[in-house]
Amino acid sequence: MRLLRVIPCLIALAMGAVNVSGQDLASFERRTTVKVLPNGLTLIVCERPEAPVFSFYTLVDAGSADDPQSDSGLAHMFEHIAFKGTTEVGTTNYAAEKVALDKAEVAYAAYNAEQRKLVGANPVKLQELKKKFDAAVEAAGKYVVPNQFSEIAEQNGAVNLNASTGEDSTQYFWSMPSNRLELWAYLESGRIGHPVAREFYKERDVVQEERRMRIDSSPIGRMVEQFLATAYVAHSYGRSGVGWESEISQVTATDAAAFHKKYYVPSNIVIAVVGDVKASETMPVLVKYFSPIPAGPKPEPMSTIEPPQFAEKSVVIREATQPFYIEGYHRPDYRDPDDSVYDAITDVFSNGRTARLYRSLVRDQRIAAAAEGFSGFPGVKYPGLFAFYAVPLPGHTPEEMRVSIEKELERLKTEDISDEELARYKTRTKADLLRGLADNEGLAHQLAEYQTRFGDWRELFNQLKKVDAVTKADVRRVANKIFVESNRTSARIEFQAPQTKDAANAGGAQ
């Protein structure tokens, strides 16, 4: 699991060494404080006074996989809304704005109801309702102070101001001077507890354009979307993370408010603060701002379980574009005892120029421009996929990619990996962790991630033992269990020359 790559880095940050002893862990624990507020929100403060700055990482344990049925893309949509401000930031008069926003939502509901009629929609009435809705939106917009939330943060030294939505979670993060900690707490607690879906329908247009760029106008984006939709028949990992066009176009501010009420409850959120901060001074500030957020029940765990796949499935797209090949195999979630074994396979197949897929497809056969394997796609919270992809060079085909990947997988199942490959996996994992967690932001990320997934950030140290425990026999065993034909879903783009006008006309004449 990708989370494992932080372990040695944390150890090095704590004691300047990779080897862990009881004293090492005790030293790290002395600098890290965890507090669960009465409303359920978990706070982590890690003291790291190398520079007068701090980073935070807010992890909401809800992502695209939690989008309600018929509302795909809603988690991603709410990420956008979280930057629109609060009841106090981003408005000239929230009381009046609230009235105007409610009127806009009523107007949209009427317009949308007429628009969604399968039969009997009245064009004249639809036009009138659209005008009323546009007028209501314009009226609400008069109270908006555009981009005020982000501008306040940036004017006070915030950098790397960003957020992301994955299938498993939504996260918000930036870094800023330590003397602005209280301002950050005010802003962050406001958008978690009291966000306002202002300019919602304008932002919905932005998300729709994002979909057009990432999916609709991208052959690979369309292929991957179809690949996941084919690999999953029940679980929401098979739905579009950015959202299906028909559903994005109809999601409402009311839907967003319901999503916030269900998932943005304190018991479903972990916030880590790392940097030049003292827990004795910082924690009271955090308690002051985050404690008033209303408590709510933690969302029920997802009950849908993807059924076992019993037959190979495939997707073929033919068009005049770069050929591509991808295949995936269902694997358990991050809690599986063999999770570190999947990481080892990823390293052996894909880590640099010594990796097997690069050596075989790119260097030796010279049939691919790139070839890699990776685990935990599209997420790790629920059973995901171990996937492999290859990009054919001119004159070569996706089928050649498939055959070459299968040869390497068969070799993995019938022969032990070498001592050198196993040692490189363990050594490179430690080195990657050190490089990837050299800053406050990375450390805050991993503290929040491990606290969320395992209930205790200390699991970082336990995971290191699991990495060191991986054997060559483990790799063969897991490969034979997972990489079987009946568990495989593949997708490919095959080049097909565009049809000429003469051919098209001839086809029409028939």
N, C-alpha and C positions, 0 to 999 in steps of 0.2 A: 504494500500500500504506500502511496506517495507520502503519507504522514510519517512513515518510518524514517524518512530522510532527514529529519530534524534532530534525531537523537544525539549523535556525537557532537553536533554543533552546540546543543544545549550544555552538554557535559564540558566542552571546551570553554564555553562562555562562563560556566560556573567555576571551573578550577584550572583551566588552561591545559587540560589533559584529556585524552580519550578514555583511558581506563577509569572505571568507576569503582569507588569503594564506598563504604557506608558514610565516611566523612565527606566525600564529594557530594553525595546526595543531601546530606545534612546542611552543607554550606549553601547549596542551591535553595533548599527549603527556607533557610533563614531570610532569603531575599524575596521570597514569593509569598504573598498573602491572598487567601481566598475567603470571600464572604458571600453567603447567600442571604439576600434581603428577605424580610417578612413577606414581600409580594412574590418571591420566587426567583428574582433575577440574580444571576451569579456574577460576581465581580472578582477579577484577578488583578493584583498589582504586583509587578516585578520591578525591583529596584536595580537600575543599571546606569549609574551616574557618570558615564564616560563623556557625555556632552549635554548641554542644557536644553535638551529637547525630549519629547516623548512621542510615542506612537500608540494608537489604539486600534482595536479590532473588535467590532461588534458582529457577532455571529447569531443570526436568526435561524433556528433549526427548521426551516421550511424553504423549499425551492420549487422548481418547476414540476417536480414529481407530485407536489401537493396541490397543484392547480385543480380547482373544482371541475367536475365534468361539465363540458360545454364552455368552459372558461380557460382554455389553454392560454398560456402566456401571462396569466394574472400576476404570478410572483414576480416576473420580470417587469411587468407594468408598475407594480408597486415600488420596485426599486427606483424607478424614474420619479415617482411621486414623492419619495422620501427626500428629494432635493428641492421640493417646491415650497418648503417652509412649514410653519406651525401656526397655531392660533395667535402667536405673538410676532413671528418673523415672516415677512413676505406679504404683509397686508397693511393698508392704511387705516382700516376700520373693520376688524374681524366680525363684530356683531352685525354690521350691515352686509358684509360680504357673505356671511353664513346664510342670511335670508336670500340673497341673490343666487347663491349656489344651489340652495334647495329649489328655487323656482326653475333654475336651469335643468335640474335633474327631473323635475316633473314634466317640463317641456320635452326633454329627450325621451322620457318614457312613452309619452303620447306619440311622438314622431316615430320611435322605434317600433311600437306596436303596429302602426299602420304600415310601416315599411316591411315588416316581417309577415304580413298576410300572404299566404300562398296563392289565394285567389281573391279577387274583389278589391284589391288595393285601389284607392281613388287617387289618381295623379294630382288633381287639383288640391285635394285635401292634404296630400303628402307635401306638396310645395308650401302650403300655408303653415303646416306644422313645422317644416324645416325653417321657415322664416322666423317663427316664434322662438324656436330653439336657438337659432343664431343670435337673435336679439337678446335672449336671456344670458347667453354666454358672454356677449359683449358687455352687458350690464354688470355681470360679476367681475369681468376683467378690469373694470375701472378701479377696483380696490387693490389690485395686485401690484406689488413691488417686485418686478422681475429679478430673479437670480439673487435675491437678498441673502438667502441662507448661505450660499457658496461664497458670496462676496464678503460677508462678515468674517467667515473663516479665513479666507485668503488674505484679507486686509490685516489679519492678526497673525500672519505667518504660517498658515496651513499650507502644506505641500502634499503632492500625490493624493489630492482629494478625489476619492473614487469609491466605486461599489461594484459588485458583481453578483449575478444570479446564476447558480448552478442547479443541477437537478436535485441536489440534496439540501442546499442551504442558500441563504442570502447573506452577504457580508458587506460591511461599510468600514472604511478606514481612511486615515490620513495621519500626518505627523505635524507637530507644531511646537513652538517654544514652551518650555515647562511653565513659564509664568502666565500662560494662557489656559492652564488646566481647567479652571472654574468656568471660563467662557465655553470651552469645549463641552463640559458636563451639561451646561445650560442648553446648548444647541442640540447635543445628541439625545438628551433625555426628552427634549421637546418633540423631536421628530419620531421618536419611538412611541411616546405616550400620547402626543396630540398632533399628528400630521394632518395636513389639510390637502385634499385632492383638488387643489386649484389648477386651472388650465389643464384639466384632465383630458379633455377631448383633443386639445392641441397636442398634448404629449402622446396621446394614442396614435395620432397621425405620424409622429416621430417613430414610434415603435413599428408601425406598419411599414414605413420606409426602411427601417432597419431589417425587417424581414425580407423585403424585396431585394435588398443588397446582399444579405448573407445567405439567403436560401433561393428565392425565385430567380435571381439573376446569376446564380452561381451553380454550374453543373455539379460540382463536388458537394455543395451544400444541399442540393436537391437529392443527390444520391445518398448522402449520409442520413438525411431525414427519412427516406424510403427504406434504407437499410435497417434503421432502428424500429420503424413501424412494422417491418417484416419479422424482425427477430423477436419482438414481444407481441403476444396476443392478448394479454390480460393486464400486465403491470403498466403503470403510467410512464415508465422509462421509454415506452414506445411512442409517446406523444411528442409533438414538437415542443422543444423548450422555449423557443421564442414565441410560439403560438401558431395555430392554424389561422389563415387569413380570415375565414368566415367568422371565427370566434373573436379574434382581436378586434374586428370591425364592429362588434356588438357589445363588447365588455363596457361596463358603466362605472361611474364613480361610486354608485351604491354597491356594486360588486366588490370594488376595491376596499370600501369601508368594512364589508363583511369579512374579507380576507384578513384585514388588519386585526379585527376584533378576535378572530379565531387563532391566528398564528403569531401575531406580534404581542403576545402576552409575556410578562416578565419571566414566567417559569419556562419559557421556550427560548430564552436569550442568554448568551454568555458574552461578557465584555471584558477584554484584557487590556490593561494599560501597562506599557513597558517604557522605561527610560529614566531620566533624572527626576525621579519622584520618590518620596518617602511614604511608605504605607501608613505610618502614623498620622501624617498630614493629609494624604490624598484620600484615604478611605472615608473620612468624615465628609469630605466634599462630595464624593460620589454618592454616599448615603443620602445627603441632603437633596440632591437633584433626582436620583433614580428611585428612591423609596416612594415618592408620591404617585408613581405610575400605578394605575389600578391593577390589582391582581386578577387573574383569570385562570381557568382550568387548563392544564397542559393538554394540547391536542391529542386525541387518541392515536395510537400508532396505526400506520396503514395496515389494513387486514388483507389486501389483495396479494396473493402469492403467484408469481408466474409459474404455470405448470411446466413440467419437464418437456423438452423438445424431443420428439421421436423421429423426426424426418428432416433431412437437409432442406433448406430453403434458399432461394436466390432471387436477386433483382438484376435485371439487365436494362441499361439505358443506352440507346443508340442515337448519337448526334455528332455533329462536326466539332468536336472539342478534344482536349487532352484525354487520352484513355487513363483509366484508373482502376485499381482493384483493392477491395477490402473484404475481409472475412472475420467473423467473430464467433466465439464459443461461450456459452453461458458458464458462469463461475459463481461461487458463493460470495456473500458480502464480506466486509472488512473484519468481521468478528470470527471468521473461519480460522481454525488452527493452522491452516496452510497458507494464510495470507502472505507471509514472508517468502514462501516458496514461489508464489506468483511474481513477486518482485525479483527474485533470482532469475526466473525465466525471462522476464523483461530485460534484465541487464545482459544476460547471455545473448539474447537475440538482437538487442538494439542499442547498446551503450557504446557508441563511437565506432571507429574504423576497425576495431578488433572484433566487433559483434558479428554474429553468424550471418544475419541477413545482409548486412553491408558487404561482407567478404564474398558471399555467394552470388547475390544478384547484381550488385553494383561493381565490385572490383574484379571478380573472376569471370563471371559470365558476361558482364557488361550489357545487361538487358534492361536494367532499371536505373532511373536517376536517383531514386530514394526507396528505402524499404525498412520498415520498422514494425515492432510489436509493442503493445502497451496494454496494461491491465486496468480494470475499474472504469470501464466506459459504458454508459455515459455518467455513472456515479458509483459510489462505494457503499452508501448507506443501505442499499438493498442489493440483492444479487445482480451483478452487471455482466459485462462481456470482457473476455480477453480477446483483443482484436489485433490483426496484422494487416498492413497495407503496403502496396508497392506502386510506383509510378513508372510505367514502361517508357523506355527510350524510343525514339522514332524507329519504326520498322519492327517493333515488338508489341506483343498483345497482352491483354489482361489474363488470357488463358496461360501464357507462359509464366506469368507472375504466380498464378494459382499453383501450377505444377511445381515450381521451384520452392514455394513456401511449404507445400505438402512434403516435399523431400526433406526439408530441414526439420519439420515436425516429426516425421517418421524417425529420423535419426535421433531426435531428442527422446523418443519413446523406446528406442532399442539399444542406445549406447549411453553410458554415463557421460556427463559433462566432465571436462578435465579438472584436475586439481587447480590448475592455473585459473580457469574460468570461475570456479567457485571462490577462490581467493580474491580474484579481481572484483567480483560482485561485492564481497564484504568490505574490501578496502575502499572501493569507489563509493559505496554507499556512505561510508563515514566521511570521505572527502567532500562528497556532494552536500552533505548536511552542513559541514562547516562553511562552505561557500554560500549556501542558500539561506543561512540564518545568521549572517554577519551584521544584521541591522535590527533595530527595535521592532520595525514593522513585521519582519518575518517571525521573530520570536513571539510577538503578540498574537499573530495568526495561529501559530502552532499551539500555544497555550490554550487559546479559545477552542481550537479544533479538538484537541485531546480531551479537554474538560467536557466538551459537548458529547463526543463519541463514547468516551469511556467513563465519564463521571469523575475523573481525577487526572489532572495533568501529569501526575507522577508515572502514569502508564508509559510515558516517553522512555523512561529508564528500563522498564520491563520489556518493552518492545526490542530494545537492543539485544537482549539475550535471545530473543526469537530469531533475529537476523543471524547471530552467530551459530545458532543451532541447526540451520538449514544444511542438509547433506545432499550428496549426489543422488542417493537412493530416493530422497524426497522428490527431487526434480523429475526423475523417471516415473515415479508413482503418480504424481499429479498430472504429468503430461498424458499418461495412458488413460487416466480417468476423464479428463476434460476434452482433449483434442481428438474427438471422434466424429465421424461423418454425420451421424444422426443429430449431433449437438451443434452443427455448423450452419451459419447463415452467411451468405456472401452477396456482394453487390459489385457491379462493374460498369464502367462506361466504355463502350466500344465505339471507335470512330466510324462514323457513317457520313460520307460526302453529302453535302446539301443537294437536294433535288433541283435539276435545271428546269427552266420554264417549259421547255419542250417535253421533258419527261412528265412534268406535272400535268400539262395539257393532255398528253397522251393517256395518262392514267385516268383523267376525268372523262375522256371520250369513251373509255370502256364502260 
